[in-house]
Amino acid sequence: MASQAQQQKPSNGQAISPVPRTLPLDIDNPKFSDFVDLALLRVVDAASNLNNRPPRLFPTTETVFAKNFTCEEWLTYGDLETEIGRMNYMLENLHERGMPSSCIPHVVRLLSCSSVLTAWKGTLPQLKNSIAEEIRWVKSQIQKERRTNVFGHQKSDFIATPVDYRTNNIANNYGIKLWESSLTEIVHQVSRGNYKYTKNFLQIFAFLKDPLGGLGSVLDKSVSLFIYMMSSIAKLARNAPSISLTPKKWQASAAQAAQEALFLASPLLENVNYIHFASHQQLPYTYVPLDGLPRSEFSIPEHVLHIVEEILIEKHSQSEGTFCVAPIAVSSYPILPVQRGKNMTVIIDGNHRATAVMVLRLIAEHPTVLSPRKPDNQEALEKFCTSHTLGIKWKVDLAEVLEAIRNSVYHSKLLHENSDLVKKFRDAKSIPALVVREDNFHTVCQQRPALESRPRLLLPFHQAIYNDEKLNLAFPQAGQVHGRALGFKPMPLVRGKSE
């Protein structure tokens, strides 16, 4: 908030680092209640600005390239450690993330009603139809952008320049009005103990953050969590006279509770292994299966070989008989068009680490693939990808990495000399991963020219499009940049039996 910017007295264009805070100890094998307690702490902080601010989910205090917001932005949009500040910033500045233009008539009619929350349910069918049509249009446009429609064995055959859905400044203005109206209404209701339209509010919130995919993330679990957190705030205000909840504080807590509720309802949090705290960030780690894992971005073979080398050589990469790696980052994203309960796990960051683990797993199962000019190398690769439900992009990527190994005397020798270690990768069924939400990122698109004052962004729905194995589209190497958390804990590649 403004006070934080003023305390540090920077110039308006200077980035504001999150204030120092005392962090909890890491939590091994956390319970779901641990996540809820941490989320509730952030909701309380949004309403009252605690002296020791709580740790934040990554990247909920960051903007493009995981950089910090500026002093001027703090002064303009409010507390940019909280969701209400981030929503204000996004709706005012990131116009490509506004609602599709085709949704304007539905939203205009909605805003003309006496209550947007009560009228939302009747608007939803028409809104979903417009969203589905926009998804079809975007898919067709991206397919046209691809260099060729014939799937070969070159990475360039899959590369397509992203296309955004159609939007304009008018749509953005109506998005701001919808946010302000829905937030005012839900606060008026929940402050009086009325939670009847919680789901409608969460759907509006999710739609505004991610118009094409957001509606798929509002589950019954997120509704229950929002109600729990807001009722807890109300109870706290009643029992603690020092906490005075003004309308603005109610709004800040409701926006924060919405962000937290959608995150907590992610299916990836159902079996979290560890919570790591670093700097100002709360980093939840889970394990995601390697089999069937989609990919949207190709790797750079030289980078993959460097990671393979680190894994096999560096002593700190091994712990208690298994390998430790830096977790990749993943998000659960709805399959488009949105179908209730159907999500995919997408790699947000860590394509090179995932490829390094996968190629070691391939070599462990089929050691002869490293033999140069062996006629059944392709057959072994095909068999591996088929048995582990890996799509054609994995096949192309792994083939290029294998070729790089065969052409490197050093790496071929390294793998041969460490064959006993490589064999252990047969047991690598999953990979540790940081759980994030794509709609919290301001993801940079490296394929398109920057705008006048900032990089061009990818939109959340692009993850669903480029990870769809049926479409066979891909970003080039380093085609997207999310930024990275400020720290990490190396995690065992093979989970212990008790886990």
Secondary structure, 3 states (H helix, E strand, C coil): CHHHHHHHCCCCCCECCCCCCCCCCCEECCCHHHHHHHHHHHHHHHHHCCCCCCCEECCCCECHHHCECEHHHHHHHCCCCCHHHHHHHHHHHCHHHCCCHHHHHHHHHHHCCCCHHHHHHHHHHHHHHHHHHHHHHHHHHHHHHCCCCCCCCCHHHCECCCCCCCCCHHHHHHHHHHHHHHHHHHHHHHCCCCCCCHHHHHHHHHHHHCCCCHHHHCCHHHHHHHHHHHHHHHHHHHHCCCCCCCHHHHHHHHHHHHHHHHHHCCHHHHHCCEEEEECCEEEEEEEEECCCCCCCECCCHHHHHHHHHHHHHCHHHEECCEEEECCEEEEEEECCCCCCCCEEEEEEECHHHHHHHHHHHHHHHCHHHHCCCCCCHHHHHHHHHHHCCCCHHHHHHHHHHHHHHHCCHHHHHHHHHCHHHHHHHHHCCEEEEEECCHHHCCCEECCCCCCCCCCCECCCCHHHHHHCCCCCCEECCCCEECCCCCCCCCEECCCCCCC
